[in-house]
Amino acid sequence: MAAEIQGWHFSSAVAQKTNPAIVIIMNESTTPPFIGREALLAELRQFLNAPATYALSIQSMEGMGRSALLRRITTLDPRFVCVLMPLTPYHVTNLDTWLEALADATRQALQREDLATARLPAPNAGDLPRWLGDVFLPTVGQHVRQQARVIWLFDDIHLMGQAISEGKIPPTHPAYLLELALAFPFLSIITSADEDSPHLNALSPLIQPNHVLRLNPLGRLEVEQLLSARLEYVPPALAERAYLETGGMPRQVNDLVDAIQRGDTPDDALEYVYARSQAALRCRWNRLSRDERVVLTAITNLLHDAPTREITAQAVEVWLAQSDNPMDTTAIAAQLRGLEFRHILRPQRQPLRLQSALMTRWLLENARQELPTVPASSRAALLIALVGLVVVVLLVAFLVASLPPAGVVTDAPLPTLPLGGTN
């Protein structure tokens, strides 16, 4: 099926405008190109060539391209022996399984670099952590004397954090890995992780806040470059629409191109991208704090009521003041910063703009029907407070009922409280 946008006609192999003199040949490569991370790659190259290099973490939300960036590190310098380890639940079943897989991957990386590996010792099943640090890595160091560095690349390291939380891997293991990197100057560790994973804290001190590189969405020009790398030529209208719809999320941009290359119209291609993104969009919503969802719900309702209006923080405050979740200006500003950090709002103060049209559509279809509710813990506290209030009211009513009517004099002594001491 053919696809059309702004007078352009696409097919699976050739796209041409209604003017037959203009022909656009599509790139037949099925591997998404690497676009828009050149500055980060330069920073990584500088980091790995530094004399004291230990551990670094690349973090982002899902679909931002951190795995692609990690794979790209293997091409930075021919002197690097890169050991790429995409972690799976199998790898972190237990400590022995993980360390055996790590040693085997390191051996294979050395073989790919034509480095002699016949003398590498076999694993000592009795004490793998000690064997790795005292026997295996010193021998590896002998093989890479002429190499700049051995780099362990751990993709999706948050799975190890989850295994630690579940008791499958010892909680001291991240510190052990960092000690190895500190003990052997030729060894560096670079990890990638889901920045919203609740298990990242379990990976300290291997992952430290001051040693984190964070991926951001692609810019408008970078989206056009990504499209051009796969379609050879891109009409300006398609590039603009791709950027506005996806907000520069690399996975969504590549999904859009996949659909167009199959012959979908741009509208059908965007429907395909939206369908594939539903779970990720809901996950992003669920990971927001309650107050962030409250503010985002206000923005969504304001958009629904007037799609073309410019939304400001003051408009959000007015809308919330009329809801069950009023919030002052300072609190709203804090939530807006959080939404910008999570790439839901664009990084600009006024007017407020959502990062992508796909996210806007999802919010309009879901967030307005999912108004934030009081958490269970807060509901319990509120119930206790109400019960306490009822008890106080009943006690006051009882005391008032026990008092003599106004104007009536009785001979009963007034109650007194002992103040201590003896007469």
Buried (B, 14 or more C-beta within 10 A) or exposed (E): EEBEBEEBBBBBEEBBBEEEEEEBEBEEEEEBBBBBBEEBBEEBBEBBBEEEBBBBBBBBBBBBBBBBBBBBBBEBBEEBBBBBBBBEEEBBBEBEBBBBBBBEBBBEBBEEBEBEBEEBEEBBEEEBBEBBBEBBBEEBBEBBEEBBBBBBBBBBBBBBBBBBBEEBBBEEBBEBBBBBBEEBEBBBBBBBBBBBBEBBEBBBEBBBEEBBBBBEBBEEEBBBBBBBBBBBBBBEEBBBBBBBBBBBBBBBBBBBBBBBBBBBBBEBBBEBBBEBBEEBBEEBBEBBBEBBBBBBBBBBBBBEEEEEEEBBBEBBBEBBEEBEBEBEEEBBBBBBBBBBEBBBBBEEEEEBBBBBBBBBBBBBEBBEEBEBEEEEEEEEEEEEEEEEEEEEEEEEEEEEEEEEEEEEEEEEEEEEEEEEEEE
